[in-house]
Amino acid sequence: MSAILLDLLDRSRGGAGSMEKGETAADQLPIYSPKAEARRILDTILQFKKELQLPEDLEDKVKNLEFTTDKDQLYFPIPVKETETTAALKAVEGLVASCIADLRFGKKQRRVEINLEATTCFLFQTYLSKIDGLGKYSPGVKAKLKDTDLLQAQSDPYRRMSANLYATKTPNAYFHIHGSLEANTTLAMIGLPPFRPDLKTIDAISNEIESHVQQFTIKELELMNKDRRQAGVSAMTYGDFVATPHGQVNSKLPPWAVTTLETETPPAPFSPIRDGERPRILQGIKVLELCRIIAGPCIGRILAEYGADVLKITSPNLPDVPWFQVDVNMGKHAAELDLKTPEGRQVFEKLLEEADVVLDGYRPGAIEKLGYGPQALVERGIKRGKGYVYVNENCFGYEGEWAYRAGWQQIADCVTGIAWAQGAFMGLNEPVIPPFPISDYGTGVMGGIAALTALYHRATKGGSYHAKASLIQYDLLLFKVGQYDEAVKQALLAKQDEEFLKLRHNHSVDQISGTVLNRMQELYPELFGDESPYKETWYSTGYNATVSVVKGVAKIEGVDNSFTRACRPNGTDEAAWNFQSEEGDRRLI
């Protein structure tokens, strides 16, 4: 499949033309239409409808799908087609949702609209979110958040920089160490103590940590990292990655997967919508979300947007990033359970009896060790006479020698070659982590498509299903689509300021994203205000504050896929399916 897909995607790439006389690269992009490219990518993806297990009648709906744009321009200073690719994925999401709408509301042609500016905002939504008017980098914002950074992996700058890209002893080779949400193990691995209060600036911290990473070769770091089960990885070019055994296996796979776990249980049709109820395609579907950070919770956010009751379960003993909960917890209830205690397991198993979907975004095998993996749910589903949809999101995929490895967005971007592509785009001979967790959100869309597809098949054919999405597969799709032509890249670079061009491999995610954010606010102020058509503002009882977040992207005629409640911090709610209770959340704008 991979060779055919690559060939078709190569032929579908948009080209660049010449500018008008007198114009410069900074004035406009060369002749290139993100809107047209999104359509080409969608058409190519849909040629693999069978491999992706998409509904049979999905292609009949494509004629009613429209990509819209306000300016048909590019916003991110990156070399890969993130907005166009994610818009195409959002189109697939909307088309599958339209197929489910046929099951619930009767078959008809429904217009599906995907706006490219809305897609752009979706891809960096955590940087557009606000709480009481304060954004991610605003002074005083931490006082508005629940402190779930239990091990100071985020709040202590030194410990936070244990997740960063550094040069190694091997010439022209770089390694992204990643302390995840704990930091101690990774810092000790390279000979550093858990805390260094004497280091007062980010540059001093970065130089100190890099000096220790540079004491080791790539091979040594890989072995040390593996022995300690850390999430670090070597920064590879795309060519180097696809030449590895793991890359060879995964480059031949479709971008996401839906497989059948069992066929014993009967169809589980969607219940009819009662008179007066909003036309929400997942109304009555119950989702247990076992995820942290962005990509996994983004899947739950999408399902909540379509009307599912999403109950996010986190452990009171495990850290999480406080700020990310503002956007990815939209539409959900959020409760705490310790699944390693008899009491926690008892409550969880009661919840499982009524659940339709389980989202698993933890380290590969972690949930299975607790007894709640896909095969365990098959047995439960057969016993209760109703199948489950199990959705996995991870970093390295599910086949190949590295499938066991933990990872995050930066890890996927380093191993697949995205970071090297970003560095080359900037004219550097070194990798640079791209701005914003864009791959996280794109992977969330693929997981959302897989979950919707599995729910469609469960309703029409019965059975239990395993939906799978991974960060590396999203990145591989970006490479198969192809980078921008050189003229487009140069036009994007011409819009950037001197601060952007100063960025290097060992600058932190916050430094890179903050730099790009400042420039985007200057160039595209229409994306940022609370009055932006791509955002909405709520009063959140969970935060006791106003929250401004990015809206859903897909607009489907006759389908209400808007949120019914605001976000809340982890652990706000009871671990129960009590979603009908009055909550007090209200939409303001």
VOGU-3710 file (C-alpha; in Angstrom, 3 decimals, decimal comma):
1> msailldlld> 0,000/0,000/0,000  2,725/2,466/0,933  4,358/2,644/-2,493  1,006/3,246/-4,207  -0,035/5,804/-1,609  3,292/7,619/-1,902  3,031/7,724/-5,696  -0,518/9,066/-5,642  0,290/11,639/-3,001  3,378/12,725/-4,958
11> rsrggagsme> 1,199/13,367/-7,997  -1,355/15,289/-5,920  1,062/17,879/-4,528  0,300/21,523/-5,203  2,863/23,555/-7,098  4,144/27,105/-6,811  4,033/29,760/-9,460  5,672/33,116/-10,016  4,725/36,343/-8,256  3,466/39,468/-9,938
21> kgetaadqlp> 6,080/41,973/-11,054  7,150/44,236/-8,205  5,970/41,931/-5,437  8,275/40,274/-2,938  8,019/36,925/-1,190  6,853/38,745/1,932  3,888/40,296/0,061  2,107/37,081/-0,850  2,615/33,390/-1,290  3,471/32,083/-4,733
31> iyspkaearr> 0,512/30,647/-6,612  -0,491/27,939/-4,194  -3,911/27,147/-2,796  -4,100/25,407/0,606  -7,797/24,872/-0,091  -7,120/23,043/-3,358  -4,359/21,012/-1,740  -6,670/19,924/1,096  -9,095/18,609/-1,529  -6,326/16,714/-3,340
41> ildtilqfkk> -5,142/15,117/-0,094  -8,710/14,122/0,794  -9,289/12,553/-2,623  -6,106/10,538/-2,241  -6,910/9,333/1,268  -10,357/8,203/0,126  -8,784/5,886/-2,449  -7,878/3,707/0,542  -11,393/3,572/1,939  -11,318/-0,216/2,274
51> elqlpedled> -7,996/-0,351/4,117  -9,282/2,296/6,522  -12,609/0,446/6,986  -14,562/3,611/6,178  -18,363/3,298/5,709  -19,386/2,019/2,291  -21,529/5,027/1,356  -19,028/7,639/2,492  -17,842/8,483/-1,025  -21,409/9,315/-2,071
61> kvknlefttd> -21,262/12,199/0,396  -18,078/13,787/-0,913  -19,962/15,854/-3,487  -21,614/17,681/-0,583  -18,313/18,458/1,134  -16,794/21,907/0,813  -13,484/23,323/1,994  -13,825/27,002/2,796  -11,258/29,653/3,635  -11,204/33,327/4,423
71> kdqlyfpipv> -7,847/34,079/2,830  -6,548/30,780/1,375  -3,165/31,443/2,926  -0,680/29,711/5,210  -0,145/30,693/8,828  2,494/28,391/10,340  6,222/28,867/9,552  6,785/25,191/8,855  7,771/23,183/5,750  5,050/20,508/5,904
81> ketettaalk> 1,363/20,747/5,025  -0,117/20,459/8,495  -3,217/22,600/7,911  -4,063/21,047/4,539  -3,533/17,491/5,798  -5,544/18,028/8,971  -8,312/19,750/7,008  -8,487/16,634/4,816  -8,647/14,488/7,946  -11,346/16,724/9,414
91> aveglvasci> -13,252/16,202/6,161  -13,059/12,431/6,619  -14,231/12,911/10,203  -17,205/14,964/9,011  -18,094/12,446/6,320  -18,083/9,525/8,786  -20,173/11,638/11,169  -22,599/12,259/8,306  -22,897/8,490/7,779  -23,795/8,082/11,460
101> adlrfgkkqr> -26,320/10,913/11,075  -28,016/8,781/8,390  -28,413/5,983/10,935  -29,927/8,284/13,568  -31,938/10,833/11,605  -32,635/9,192/8,257  -30,566/9,063/5,100  -30,123/12,338/3,219  -27,478/14,443/1,583  -25,921/16,756/4,173
111> rveinleatt> -23,551/19,598/3,441  -20,213/19,202/5,257  -17,986/22,263/5,572  -14,348/22,368/6,678  -12,844/25,817/7,122  -9,063/26,089/6,819  -8,707/28,947/9,302  -10,728/26,953/11,826  -8,412/24,000/11,166  -5,364/26,197/11,717
121> cflfqtylsk> -6,761/27,362/15,068  -7,567/23,772/16,025  -3,916/22,825/15,490  -2,556/25,290/18,029  -5,618/25,637/20,195  -3,843/25,447/23,541  -2,109/28,741/22,638  -5,438/30,367/21,793  -7,198/29,244/24,974  -7,709/31,688/27,832
131> idglgkyspg> -8,967/31,526/31,386  -10,338/34,786/32,754  -8,584/36,478/29,844  -5,175/34,969/30,629  -3,305/32,811/28,137  -0,684/30,094/28,498  2,189/32,535/29,046  0,304/35,235/30,967  1,618/36,233/34,405  -0,718/35,022/37,110
141> vkaklkdtdl> -2,383/32,307/35,052  -1,096/29,487/37,282  -3,259/30,750/40,139  -6,320/29,985/37,991  -5,353/26,329/37,481  -5,464/23,210/39,588  -1,897/22,135/40,367  -1,629/18,666/38,836  2,117/19,034/38,178  2,790/16,743/41,136
151> lqaqsdpyrr> 6,518/16,267/40,450  7,384/19,800/39,277  8,213/18,570/35,789  6,532/21,664/34,329  6,787/24,341/36,994  10,549/23,988/37,611  12,368/25,242/34,456  15,385/23,012/35,085  13,240/19,899/35,355  11,148/20,979/32,374
161> msanlyatkt> 14,295/21,153/30,244  14,842/17,442/30,885  12,490/17,156/27,903  14,485/18,818/25,157  16,725/18,257/22,147  20,496/18,357/22,642  23,734/17,733/20,745  25,609/14,531/21,550  29,201/13,281/21,503  28,495/11,820/18,062
171> pnayfhihgs> 29,259/14,550/15,486  26,195/16,188/13,912  23,880/13,896/15,870  21,197/14,965/18,329  19,163/13,226/21,005  15,857/14,307/22,507  15,901/13,316/26,144  12,459/13,271/27,703  11,798/13,212/31,422  8,072/12,986/30,668
181> leanttlami> 6,223/14,157/33,768  8,800/12,960/36,280  12,321/14,201/35,246  14,403/12,468/37,963  15,237/9,350/35,974  16,319/11,153/32,816  18,402/13,720/34,701  20,129/10,979/36,705  20,784/9,048/33,476  23,060/11,841/32,224
191> glppfrpdlk> 24,650/12,448/35,631  22,615/15,397/36,898  20,789/15,915/40,208  16,978/16,252/40,315  17,084/19,974/41,179  19,492/22,827/40,361  18,219/26,051/41,977  21,549/27,724/41,187  20,716/27,807/37,454  18,711/30,999/37,017
201> tidaisneie> 18,072/31,278/33,254  16,827/28,973/30,501  20,085/29,448/28,588  22,134/28,449/31,633  19,932/25,404/32,177  20,102/24,379/28,533  23,895/24,748/28,397  24,359/22,707/31,588  22,121/19,851/30,471  23,556/19,820/26,945
211> shvqqftike> 27,112/19,645/28,314  26,143/16,405/30,051  24,303/14,938/27,050  27,412/15,667/24,960  29,400/13,272/27,128  27,602/10,351/25,444  27,338/9,002/21,920  23,999/8,373/20,249  24,452/4,630/20,743  25,182/5,058/24,454
221> lelmnkdrrq> 22,180/7,328/24,944  19,886/4,896/23,152  21,027/2,008/25,379  20,809/4,045/28,586  17,397/5,330/27,582  16,114/1,829/26,812  17,412/0,379/30,084  15,531/3,059/32,031  12,387/2,881/29,856  12,504/6,589/29,126
231> agvsamtygd> 10,826/8,313/26,199  13,973/9,768/24,594  14,981/9,224/20,982  17,629/10,063/18,380  16,722/12,809/15,932  16,626/11,149/12,506  16,008/12,361/8,988  12,944/10,946/7,264  15,166/8,836/5,013  17,038/7,390/7,983
241> fvatphgqvn> 13,813/6,581/9,818  12,096/4,753/6,954  15,294/2,738/6,478  15,078/1,345/10,026  13,179/-1,920/10,563  10,520/-0,005/12,472  10,219/2,619/9,766  10,009/0,000/7,037  7,099/-1,728/8,774  5,156/1,411/9,617
251> sklppwavtt> 5,632/3,222/6,310  3,651/0,404/4,673  0,662/0,808/7,000  -2,384/3,066/6,583  -2,429/6,256/8,684  -4,846/4,765/11,218  -6,564/1,430/11,682  -9,864/-0,119/12,705  -9,833/-3,879/13,273  -12,534/-6,287/14,411
261> letetppapf> -11,996/-7,845/17,837  -15,048/-10,116/17,870  -18,234/-10,713/15,841  -20,367/-12,487/18,468  -22,177/-9,503/19,911  -25,205/-8,220/17,970  -25,512/-4,787/16,370  -25,775/-1,952/18,890  -27,907/0,605/17,050  -27,987/4,209/18,172
271> spirdgerpr> -31,059/5,055/20,200  -33,558/7,379/18,505  -33,422/11,061/19,332  -36,482/12,128/21,296  -38,624/15,090/20,264  -37,037/18,319/21,384  -33,535/16,865/21,736  -30,638/18,392/19,858  -29,603/16,326/16,777  -26,338/15,019/18,207
281> ilqgikvlel> -25,009/11,904/16,503  -23,343/10,406/19,599  -26,111/11,264/22,060  -26,246/8,394/24,599  -22,768/7,034/23,788  -20,643/6,696/26,926  -16,883/7,114/26,703  -14,308/6,298/29,381  -11,170/8,304/28,685  -7,879/7,089/30,170
291> criiagpcig> -5,483/9,660/28,726  -3,234/12,570/29,613  -1,738/15,594/27,822  -3,003/16,260/24,255  -3,441/13,640/21,500  -5,467/11,096/23,504  -7,667/13,665/25,268  -8,195/15,375/21,893  -9,991/12,218/20,728  -12,309/12,488/23,737
301> rilaeygadv> -12,847/16,185/23,016  -13,965/15,340/19,467  -16,389/12,647/20,682  -17,803/15,075/23,269  -18,293/17,616/20,501  -20,530/15,097/18,699  -22,625/14,522/21,812  -20,996/11,606/23,653  -20,862/11,557/27,448  -17,092/11,543/27,960
311> lkitspnlpd> -15,858/10,741/31,464  -12,145/11,411/31,799  -10,537/9,256/34,493  -7,130/10,228/35,870  -5,224/8,906/38,855  -4,806/11,219/41,848  -1,236/9,889/42,054  -0,134/10,681/38,491  0,905/14,155/37,306  -0,654/15,990/34,390
321> vpwfqvdvnm> -0,001/19,353/32,727  -2,433/21,872/34,285  -2,743/24,230/31,318  -3,601/21,610/28,693  -6,766/20,708/30,591  -8,294/24,057/29,621  -8,798/23,034/25,995  -8,757/19,218/25,912  -11,233/18,813/28,788  -13,952/20,714/26,929
331> gkhaaeldlk> -17,302/18,945/26,948  -16,295/16,277/29,475  -16,688/15,277/33,065  -13,342/14,717/34,800  -12,975/12,349/37,758  -10,168/10,674/39,693  -9,784/6,957/40,398  -6,803/4,894/41,487  -7,110/1,702/39,434  -4,411/0,056/41,539
341> tpegrqvfek> -6,720/-0,047/44,576  -9,676/-2,422/45,089  -11,962/0,540/45,706  -10,932/2,291/42,493  -11,275/-0,878/40,438  -14,735/-1,563/41,823  -15,997/1,856/40,755  -14,254/1,612/37,380  -15,718/-1,788/36,585  -19,188/-0,470/37,347
351> lleeadvvld> -18,545/2,337/34,875  -17,301/-0,191/32,306  -20,624/-2,044/32,385  -22,325/0,925/30,743  -19,441/2,203/28,625  -19,408/2,024/24,827  -15,905/3,345/24,188  -12,626/3,150/26,108  -9,841/5,584/25,149  -6,325/4,465/26,112
361> gyrpgaiekl> -3,475/6,954/25,743  -1,042/5,502/28,273  2,308/3,791/27,777  1,814/0,648/25,643  0,566/-2,236/27,782  -0,110/-0,192/30,936  -3,915/-0,510/30,852  -3,684/-4,173/29,820  -1,591/-4,907/32,923  -4,443/-3,547/34,994
371> gygpqalver> -6,804/-6,014/33,302  -8,706/-3,586/31,069  -7,104/-3,997/27,647  -8,849/-4,841/24,346  -9,051/-8,603/24,888  -10,388/-8,201/28,424  -13,128/-5,954/27,053  -13,992/-8,523/24,389  -14,871/-10,990/27,155  -16,887/-8,354/29,004
381> gikrgkgyvy> -18,681/-7,370/25,818  -19,686/-10,938/24,989  -20,868/-11,477/28,552  -23,066/-8,364/28,538  -24,240/-8,917/24,945  -22,952/-5,578/23,633  -19,565/-4,931/22,083  -16,987/-2,291/22,946  -14,903/0,124/20,915  -11,357/0,262/22,267
391> vnencfgyeg> -9,332/3,226/21,011  -5,539/3,302/21,383  -3,377/6,374/20,868  0,393/6,112/21,202  3,652/7,429/19,802  5,402/4,628/17,895  2,461/2,649/16,497  1,474/-0,967/17,086  3,770/-2,951/14,815  7,548/-3,059/14,588
401> ewayragwqq> 10,402/-3,330/17,053  9,747/0,016/18,753  6,026/-0,427/19,333  6,660/-0,884/23,063  8,308/2,537/23,425  6,670/5,437/25,184  6,728/8,838/23,581  5,249/12,278/23,101  4,779/14,686/20,200  8,399/15,931/20,237
411> iadcvtgiaw> 9,632/12,336/20,241  7,594/11,471/17,140  8,687/14,669/15,391  12,349/13,846/16,097  12,330/10,187/15,137  10,334/10,551/11,899  12,375/13,460/10,535  9,971/16,367/11,102  12,530/18,140/13,321  15,300/17,808/10,721
421> aqgafmglne> 12,889/19,080/8,054  12,090/22,096/10,249  15,771/22,850/10,717  16,473/22,568/6,996  13,519/24,862/6,266  15,173/27,449/8,524  18,465/27,098/6,641  20,190/25,131/9,401  22,192/21,929/9,453  20,527/20,788/12,659
431> pvippfpisd> 17,076/19,634/13,744  14,645/22,055/15,375  11,418/21,084/17,114  8,547/22,686/15,165  6,333/25,211/16,949  3,202/24,086/18,789  2,007/20,507/19,420  0,494/20,322/15,937  1,138/16,591/15,467  -0,704/15,931/18,723
441> ygtgvmggia> -3,904/17,507/17,472  -3,613/15,913/14,027  -3,216/12,498/15,645  -6,274/13,251/17,769  -8,306/13,710/14,576  -7,152/10,352/13,214  -8,156/8,723/16,498  -11,512/10,495/16,323  -12,116/9,179/12,793  -11,197/5,652/13,889
451> altalyhrat> -13,536/5,847/16,899  -16,451/7,159/14,809  -15,826/4,482/12,173  -15,812/1,714/14,791  -19,041/3,013/16,338  -20,646/3,009/12,872  -19,665/-0,634/12,308  -20,784/-1,666/15,801  -24,183/-0,133/15,084  -24,593/-1,721/11,656
461> kggsyhakas> -22,816/-5,077/11,983  -22,283/-5,695/15,682  -19,056/-6,858/17,265  -16,220/-5,146/19,141  -13,538/-3,040/17,477  -9,989/-1,853/18,061  -9,246/1,639/16,738  -5,593/2,714/16,576  -3,834/6,014/15,926  -0,243/7,048/16,528
471> liqydlllfk> 1,899/10,154/16,378  4,431/8,649/13,989  1,708/7,713/11,502  0,474/11,292/11,404  4,026/12,463/10,734  4,515/9,786/8,071  1,363/11,018/6,357  2,830/14,523/6,288  5,920/13,231/4,505  3,861/11,190/2,044
481> vgqydeavkq> 1,861/14,317/1,218  5,114/16,176/0,636  6,667/19,423/1,780  5,968/22,811/0,284  7,828/23,761/-2,859  10,901/25,924/-2,344  9,180/29,138/-3,448  6,416/28,648/-0,883  8,956/27,933/1,848  10,865/31,093/1,030
491> allakqdeef> 7,679/33,143/1,087  6,842/31,756/4,531  10,345/32,503/5,793  10,187/36,051/4,465  7,304/36,760/6,849  9,300/35,777/9,923  11,321/38,098/12,116  14,891/37,913/13,325  13,919/36,136/16,550  12,552/33,173/14,592
501> lklrhnhsvd> 15,751/32,829/12,598  17,781/32,745/15,825  16,058/29,563/17,037  18,252/26,459/17,299  18,033/22,786/18,260  18,381/23,296/22,013  15,752/25,995/22,383  12,831/24,742/24,409  9,317/24,085/23,134  8,202/27,173/25,032
511> qisgtvlnrm> 10,903/29,364/23,478  10,118/28,143/19,965  6,347/28,285/20,290  6,418/31,601/22,161  8,561/33,183/19,446  6,264/31,984/16,665  3,174/32,947/18,654  4,352/36,543/19,037  4,927/36,874/15,302  1,604/35,247/14,397
521> qelypelfgd> -0,209/37,692/16,693  1,374/40,543/14,718  0,613/39,022/11,328  -2,819/37,473/11,946  -4,571/39,267/14,836  -7,948/38,038/13,562  -7,170/34,544/14,905  -6,552/35,591/18,492  -9,285/37,781/19,967  -12,223/36,357/21,912
531> espyketwys> -14,450/37,761/19,167  -12,714/35,455/16,653  -15,284/33,370/14,737  -13,168/30,294/15,501  -13,451/30,624/19,284  -16,169/30,517/21,934  -16,299/31,716/25,528  -17,948/29,903/28,439  -18,404/30,278/32,134  -16,911/27,144/33,714
541> tgynatvsvv> -18,149/26,027/37,114  -15,144/23,713/37,348  -12,717/26,623/37,139  -15,133/29,234/38,509  -13,901/31,397/35,662  -14,578/32,326/32,062  -12,774/30,140/29,538  -12,174/30,914/25,877  -11,458/27,939/23,635  -11,378/26,953/19,964
551> kgvakiegvd> -14,617/25,684/18,436  -15,030/22,408/16,609  -14,032/22,472/12,945  -16,527/20,311/11,031  -19,912/21,813/10,240  -22,500/19,229/9,197  -25,951/20,177/7,999  -28,647/18,975/10,399  -26,116/17,850/13,024  -25,388/19,672/16,270
561> nsftracrpn> -21,734/19,101/17,078  -21,178/21,858/19,604  -20,213/21,530/23,246  -22,839/21,275/25,993  -20,516/22,024/28,908  -17,291/23,879/29,572  -13,934/22,435/30,533  -13,014/21,598/34,113  -9,813/20,544/35,874  -9,025/16,872/36,348
571> gtdeaawnfq> -10,837/15,387/39,339  -13,707/17,883/39,422  -16,561/15,395/39,030  -17,859/12,200/40,583  -16,822/9,000/38,805  -20,358/8,251/37,622  -22,537/8,516/34,539  -24,540/11,437/35,941  -24,351/13,656/32,868  -27,966/14,782/33,039
581> seegdrrli> -27,424/16,827/36,193  -27,571/20,618/35,995  -24,000/21,935/35,902  -24,228/25,703/35,700  -21,819/25,980/32,770  -23,085/28,422/30,164  -21,868/29,687/26,854  -21,231/33,445/26,864  -19,958/34,140/23,335
//
